[in-house]
Every structure is written in structure tokens, then in C-alpha cells.
Amino acid sequence: MNARLIRRFATGRAVLLGAVLALALPDAAYANSVSVTVKTPGATSGPASANSEISTHADCSSGLISGGGINQAIGTGSSVNGNHVNGTSPSSDGTTEYTGSTGVVGTDVTHWLGLGGSGGQVNASFATTPYAICITSNLITHTQVVMNKANTPTAAATTGLVTATCPANTRLLGGGARTTPGNTGSLKTIATFPTFNNSAHAFGAKAAADGETNPDSWSAVGWDSGANGADYTYAYAICSGSGIGGTTVKVRHTEVSGPTTASTGQTATAGCGQGDGNLVSGGAAISGGSVTTTNFTGPASGGDHLNGSFPSTSGGAAVGNGTTTAAYWTASAHTGGQSSPGTYTDAWALCADDGV
């Protein structure tokens, strides 16, 4: 090959490479367009009286809700067992709850509720902090809330599990849970987690396992040491709009033993790893263990409960308002006044890849 042909060949390769880059760069910029911000107003004090409830909310000033969380302060002394999670769930306006008809109940939601309940004892340190996970994306420009509910649990210290499933051709981004009535001190939410509406996951009774991708459903579990037939449990799935099949949502899950001693707590933390994408939501449970391989079972004691399900650092500390780098999710669980052998704490992180 003479010198002129070599120069022409080199020039042709450069032009071709430039054309490839011109096509690839816009796609790369598009793929990395997602951003996630945690919003929280801080703590709201209470409940201040036995067998009561407080409601507080976090709001997205921009973007849409992909999920949310709650964290509670319980103080010290014998009353620490009294504060518990009643709900962590989406809202249309920061006050109104989705508790009516089931199915798709809301679109493009920007508010998240934290609902804290008390048992028979309270102290001045009780407080609830809500968290909203706010996303902006070129692909996820709309979201929808799917709600399902059931009159459950109906017997003392039995699980009341409900599952909400996203519409076809959408992606599950997160979810929430709620139990009512809020003035029943023994009723609480003990689990809120991603799952699948298929036989392998017992149609929501088995949670999504670490490393699984694209769960399509969200389950909630109610728990009451003295159920009287009036309890309701609500599950909320936060789903994308349709037509984003290229997006991958990966599940990260951690399960740790405890709490097993009366009036003590335990935490578990799961996080998004390199290549998993951005943290878009998470879940939590206090359980009988092995929640990804067996149907969900409740903890050993009727007084066991959650005190938190929230975005965190790798060490389990809740992140602050405006955080844009949260990559972990922490579950905070607590026993009641009795020991609880064989009880476990579970945390889930949902991570959306850069295709979002």
C-alpha cells in the first residue's frame, strides 16, 4: 500500500470513528440523566398520648416520588417500646391518604407520609421523620401509585399480608405500607418490601432476593397482638409510566439476626453496589427470617415492631435533607416487652441503572 492510500485509509477511519462518537455521545448523556434527591423536613414530635397517631410528610420540590421512608425517635426507659411505624406511604397532597378504591389511585405523586403510632406508653422523646426520594429523569416522566388493601390481620399475632402489582410494561420503583385504625396501639406495620406477582414468590408472600431484577410488586404486612377484626393493611406500589423496558431495577437485600431480647433494637442495611445504579427506594421488615425463600412469617412476639425504613449511609445513619448521593437503605426494628427468639431484621435497597 503506497503512502497516499495509507493516508486515505487513516482519514476514513477517523471520519468513521467521529461519526460513531457523534451517535454514541447523545445516548450516553441521555442514559446518565437520572438524578435522585432525598427530601425531609426533620422530626415531628409525638405521639404524646397512648394509643394515638401522628402524621407528617416530606415533599419533592422538583421531580417525582420513587419511594419514601420513615425514622422514629423512641427515647429511653420503659416506654421505648411504645413508638412504632403505622405507615410509610404516598400522598396526593401531604395530608390525604390513598385508602379508598384499589388499583391505580394516583399519578405523578410528589408527597410522602410518615405515620407514627403509640402503644400504652409514651415519652417526650417520641418523634417521626419522613423521607421522600425524588427523581428526575428523561425517561421516567410520569409515575403511578397502585394500592391494594385487605381486612387483615384478623387474629392476634398473625400476619396480614397484602400485595400491590404494577401495570404491564412499567417498572416498580418503590412502595409503601399502612395499617389502620391508627388509634389501636397494638396494630402496626412490620414489613414493606419488593416482590414479584408469580408462583416462585408465592404471589407476594416471598420477598425479592438480593440480586434479583425488575420486581413488579410491593407487599405490606400488618401485625396486631390483639386483632379484633377491624384491622386493615394497605400496600402501595410506586410504578413508572409505560414503555421504559430498557431500565433495570436491581434488588439488594440484607437479613440480620435480632432483636431477640425484650425492649431492644436491631438494624440492617442494604446498599447499591457499583454498576447497580442509583438508590430509588427501599424497604424493611421485622420477621421470622428467611423472607426471600419462605412465605413471610411474623416475629416471635406480638409486641415486635419497626421504628424505621429510611435512606442512610453505609453505617446506617439517616441522611439529611437535600442529599443526592444516598446509596444505602436501613431498617430499624425493635422488640416489645417480651423476648423474641428467632426474630430477624431485613432491609432492601432498590437500585435503578443509568438507563433511567
C-alpha positions, 0 to 999 in steps of 0.5 A: 500500500503506497503512502497516499492510500495509507493516508486515505485509509487513516482519514476514513477511519477517523471520519468513521470513528467521529461519526460513531462518537457523534451517535454514541455521545447523545445516548450516553448523556441521555442514559446518565440523566437520572438524578435522585434527591432525598427530601425531609423536613426533620422530626415531628414530635409525638405521639404524646398520648397512648394509643394515638397517631401522628402524621407528617410528610416530606415533599419533592420540590422538583421531580417525582416520588420513587419511594419514601421512608420513615425514622422514629425517635423512641427515647429511653426507659420503659416506654421505648417500646411504645413508638412504632411505624403505622405507615410509610406511604404516598400522598396526593397532597401531604395530608390525604391518604390513598385508602379508598378504591384499589388499583391505580389511585394516583399519578405523578405523586410528589408527597410522602407520609410518615405515620407514627403510632403509640402503644400504652406508653409514651415519652417526650422523646417520641418523634417521626421523620419522613423521607421522600426520594425524588427523581428526575429523569428523561425517561421516567416522566410520569409515575403511578401509585397502585394500592391494594388493601385487605381486612387483615390481620384478623387474629392476634399475632398473625400476619396480614399480608397484602400485595400491590402489582404494577401495570404491564410494561412499567417498572416498580420503583418503590412502595409503601405500607399502612395499617389502620385504625391508627388509634389501636396501639397494638396494630402496626406495620412490620414489613414493606418490601419488593416482590414479584406477582408469580408462583416462585414468590408465592404471589407476594408472600416471598420477598425479592432476593438480593440480586434479583431484577425488575420486581413488579410488586410491593407487599405490606404486612400488618401485625396486631397482638390483639386483632379484633377484626377491624384491622386493615393493611394497605400496600402501595406500589410506586410504578413508572409510566409505560414503555421504559423496558430498557431500565433495570431495577436491581434488588439488594437485600440484607437479613440480620439476626435480632432483636431477640431480647425484650425492649431492644433494637436491631438494624440492617442495611442494604446498599447499591453496589457499583454498576447497580445504579442509583438508590430509588427506594427501599424497604424493611421488615421485622420477621421470622427470617428467611423472607426471600425463600419462605412465605413471610412469617411474623416475629416471635412476639406480638409486641415486635415492631419497626421504628424505621425504613429510611435512606442512610449511609453505609453505617446506617445513619439517616441522611439529611435533607437535600442529599443526592448521593444516598446509596444505602437503605436501613431498617430499624426494628425493635422488640416489645416487652417480651423476648423474641427468639428467632426474630430477624431484621431485613432491609432492601435497597432498590437500585435503578441503572443509568438507563433511567 
